[in-house]
Amino acid sequence: MIEKHHVFALAGYVGTPTVEVAVPIAQELKIPLIGSFTGALLLREPVQRYVLNIRASYNDETEALVSYLSRGSRS
């Protein structure tokens, strides 16, 4: 599809298993992978030149949630 139809970007992939397959393709063919709906670390470490995240990592989400909950009703 990428070569035959001249796809210039991949977008909207949902879930870690789907993204895990798409990342190496994006890297090899040097096309952007945009807006994947997963917070998986594999999109962030090591830095992926062609991956553009719009969602926080699971680690960042968990850290923010714990910080929020630890404040309790004091906020």
N, C-alpha and C positions, 0 to 999 in steps of 0.2 A: 504494500500500500504506500509506503513512504517513497519508494523509488518510482513505482508505476504512476502514481497519482500526484507526485511532487509535494507530498505533505511536508510542511515547513515547521510544524510543532506538534507535540503530543499534549493533550490537555484533558483534565477531569478524571484521571484514573482514581478508582476507589479501592481502598484496602491495600494492606502491606504486600500480600502475595502478588497482586497485579503490578504494583509499582516495582517490586523486586525484579520482575521480568523486564519492565520498561526501561529502568535506569541504564543497564548496560547497552541497550539499543540506542538510547539517546546519546550516551557518551561516545559510542563507536561512530555513529553517523553525524554527530555534532549538531543535533537539533534539540531545541528546548523541550523540556518536560515541565509543564506548567499546571499549577493548582491541584496537585494530587491530594486526595482526601485521606491522609494518614499522617500521624505524627511520628512515624518510625524513624529511628536513628539512622538507618541506612541511607536516608535522603540527606543527611547532614554530616556524617563522619565516614570516611573523609569527605572534605568539601567536594561537591559535585558541580562542576562548571556549568553544566547545562540544565540543572534542576532549579526551578524557581518555586519556593515554598510559599504558600499563603496561610498555612496552619502552623501553629506553634508545635514544638516537639512534645511528645508524651512527657518527657522530663520537665519541660517548662510548664506544661499544664498542671502536672502533679505538684510542682513546687508552688505555683500560685494558689492552688486549692488548699494545700496544707497551710500556707501562710494565712489565707483568708479564714480557714476554720480555726486556726490557733488564736486568732484575735477574738473569736467568739462574739459576744454582744457588745464588746468594747468599741467597736468601730463606728 
